Amino acid sequence: MTEKKGQPWHEQDGFWDTFAPVIFDRQRRDLAAEEIDRLIELLGLAPGQYICDLCCGVGRHSLELARRGFAITAVDRTEQYLDQARDAARAEGLEIQFVHADMRDFCQPESFDVVLNLFTSFGYFDAQRDDCRVVENARRCLKEDGRFVLDLMSKEIIARVFRARDWRPVEGGIMLEDRKIVDGWTRIENCWTLIREDRQHQWTFSHRLYSGAELCRLLQDCRFRETRVYGGLDGSPYDDKAERLVVVARK
Ligand SMILES: C[S@@+](CC[C@H](N)C(=O)[O-])C[C@H]1O[C@@H](n2cnc3c(N)ncnc32)[C@H](O)[C@@H]1O
């Protein structure tokens, strides 16, 4: 599938379809169990709690949480990902509520103990107002005292590890990544080229960059009363060695 001009990259099935084997490769899928171990410990979660996996992708975290007895609602805009996740849940006899929705619109008021947004599923929209809509909806979805967890590559981390060009082998091919910091460090523009089975696929896309402080400010402006910042789901400090920006915001 090729890029349609004039339509945002994140709204195109072609993007998610083309890069699914890279975004959700075996290694990434295998990481989910460990990530959920860490999340459970970080938040002190107990089976039976209600969790929304906002932008669930192919369901790697939703499935793992359902296996451990949590009540899961999994939301995504990409139908082919939801289909895969639904098939996997059915095969294991796991009950998960799947919802096909845009994160800017999804809202089930006062329903969840935790809303998750994992693996850089935030900051896609051109207008920052849309990021605020996502945060406001996440807050509305939470029960009193519930928590919203965001896990991103932040501005500080990208500044530290930035490389304008990279390549790496992927299952059945190679992947080239070109990166540019644009709009005065508010966004990163990526050009991904996947060469696989003698075919070349190329997409250019950008997303907003948040620093730890900027993301906390956004959450506080949207009336989250407490924000805690970590350098990973393991609860490590958000410092010069951090690999991720994880923010836990309390309603
Ligand atoms: C990088 S993937 C992360 C998936 C999942 N959280 C994980 O860790 O495996 C981003 C996901 O966001 C979904 N997505 C993109 N834009 C969206 C939107 N506006 N509303 C809901 N989901 C969206 C994509 O379909 C994709 O599944």
The ligand as a Gaussian input file, in Angstrom:
#p B3LYP/6-31G(d) Opt

LIG

0 1
 C        3.276000       2.244000      18.068000
 S        1.750000       1.406000      18.044000
 C        1.655000       0.877000      19.735000
 C        0.680000      -0.246000      19.969000
 C        0.622000      -0.823000      21.392000
 N        0.378000       0.178000      22.389000
 C        1.867000      -1.604000      21.731000
 O        2.602000      -1.215000      22.639000
 O        2.107000      -2.627000      21.098000
 C        0.563000       2.742000      17.957000
 C       -0.882000       2.315000      17.836000
 O       -1.709000       3.476000      17.847000
 C       -2.827000       3.233000      16.998000
 N       -3.391000       4.556000      16.640000
 C       -2.835000       5.498000      15.853000
 N       -3.625000       6.579000      15.791000
 C       -4.703000       6.307000      16.548000
 C       -5.877000       7.025000      16.868000
 N       -6.095000       8.269000      16.406000
 N       -6.779000       6.461000      17.684000
 C       -6.601000       5.198000      18.166000
 N       -5.500000       4.454000      17.871000
 C       -4.565000       5.015000      17.096000
 C       -2.237000       2.474000      15.839000
 O       -3.195000       1.777000      15.118000
 C       -1.247000       1.559000      16.579000
 O       -1.874000       0.364000      16.926000

